[in-house]
Amino acid sequence: MMKYNFLKMNPFPLLAVVMISSLLIYIPICLAGGKIYGIAYDYAYKAGYAGGKDEKAKGYDYEPEVVLAQPFFQMLLKAMKQKLNLSGSQEEEWDQGFRDGFNAGFKDGYYGYPKKPTRFD
């Protein structure tokens, strides 16, 4: 039987799953207020920050678009949009907020800037 050392595993996918699970609880309450962009931005910022720190620690180049284009993220984004049942303009707003937040968080994490507070901290 194979044993896993969870401390040596990449924590980023686990963080994304935890992030998504809490997102699905919080989002339906907030969508009525028209805050889709801000909610997507804040969640993506947290994921991007962790991803940027992880990529820098591994010695990879600064390429947030490569990380965001990975099948794992694409699967999560698709699942979130299906679960939230967003309409066309809401989906575009969600996508833009997620991209902007992820890129900002990735930059801060990669270059070691202090993490900005979000509504979900």
N, C-alpha and C positions, 0 to 999 in steps of 0.2 A: 504494500500500500504506500502510495506516495504522500509525503507530508509537505505542506506548503509553509514557507516562512512569510507570513503576512506583512512583516515589517520590511521585507525586501521587495514586495510586489509594488507595482506602479499604483499609487493611491488615486490617480486621476479618474479612471473609469468608475471606481467605487464612489468617489465624490460626486460624479455626475449622476449616478443612480440615486444617491441620497438626495441630491438637489432636486431631481425630477419628482421623487416621491413626495417631498414636502411642497413642491410647486403645485402638484395636482390637488392638494388640499386647500391651498391658499388662493389660487387663481380664481375659481368661480365666485368667490366673495368679492373680489376686486374688479372683475371685468365690467360690472355694471357702472363703475365710476369712470370708465373710459381711460384707464391708466395702463393700457396694454403695453405701450412702448416702454414705460418706466419699469414695469414689472419684469418684462423680458430683459431689459438692460441690466437690472440689478442681479438677476439670477445668472445671466451670461457673464457678467463681470466677475462674480465669484468663481465660476468655472474657468474663465480665462486667466484669472490671477493664479489659480492653482496650476493650470496648464503651463503658463509662462515660467513659473518657478521650476516646474518639473523639466521642461525642455532645456532651460539654462543649466540645471544641475547635470543633465545628461550630456551637455556639450553640443547640443543641436543649434542650428542657426535660428534666427528670429523669423519664423514663418507661421504666423497665426492662421493664415488662410489654408495652409496644408493640414494643420491640426483640425480645423473646423470642417474640412472636406472629408475627413476620415469616415468610413461607413458607420462606425459606432455613433458619432455625433449626428450624422444624417438620419440614422434610425431613431435616435432619441427625439430629434426635432420633429420628425414625422409623427411619432407617437404622441408627443405633446399637442401638436395641432389637431390631431384626430380626437384626443381626449377632451380638449377644450372646445371643440366644435366651432372653430373660428370661421367667420364669413370671409369673403374675398379681401376687403379693405382691412379688416382686422388681422388677417393672416399676413398681409404685406407689412402692416405696422409691427406685428410680432417679429417677423423675420428681420426687419430693419433694426429694431431694438436689440434683438439677440446678437446680430452681427456687430453692431456698434459697441455693445457692452462687452462682448467677448474680446474684440480687438483692444479695447481700452484696458481691460483686466489683464490680458496677455502681455501687453506692453509694460504695465506696472509690475507684474510678477517677474517678467523676464529681466528687466533692468533693475530690479530690487527697490523700486519705489514703494513707499508705504501704501498699504491697502486702504482704499477709500471706503468709508462706511456706506452700507446699503440699507435699505429698509428691512432686510432679512437677517441682519447681523445680530 
